[in-house]
Amino acid sequence: MKCDKCGYDDNGTGDTAHVCGYNSTLLNDEEDFDIVVDVLQKQIAVFEKMNKESNQVAMNMGWGGIGIMDEIRYEQIWQMKKAIKIWKLLKEELV
């Protein structure tokens, strides 16, 4: 199997443990890398992890439902996803 991002080839060994260290900035693919999208996606992942952990605590404690901070993070996740869509549309118009 050959990785379509970094070119790693396992030569038919079926190495499924390959973790692609692909970094577009190292491979001079700057046009594929978007810092705005990257930063927003990383923050979305942080908030989603926080909400997941919070929900697990609530379930273990028998509290049920989501807390106010979870609601705020869900709203911010929605706003960041919307911002990514708007950014991509704007970027296409500027090209």
Buried (B, 14 or more C-beta within 10 A) or exposed (E): EEBEBBEBEEEEEEEEEEEEEBEBEEEEEEEEEBEEBEEBBEEBEEBEEEBEEBBEEBEEEEEEEBBEEBEEBBEEBEEBEEEBEEBEEEEEEEE
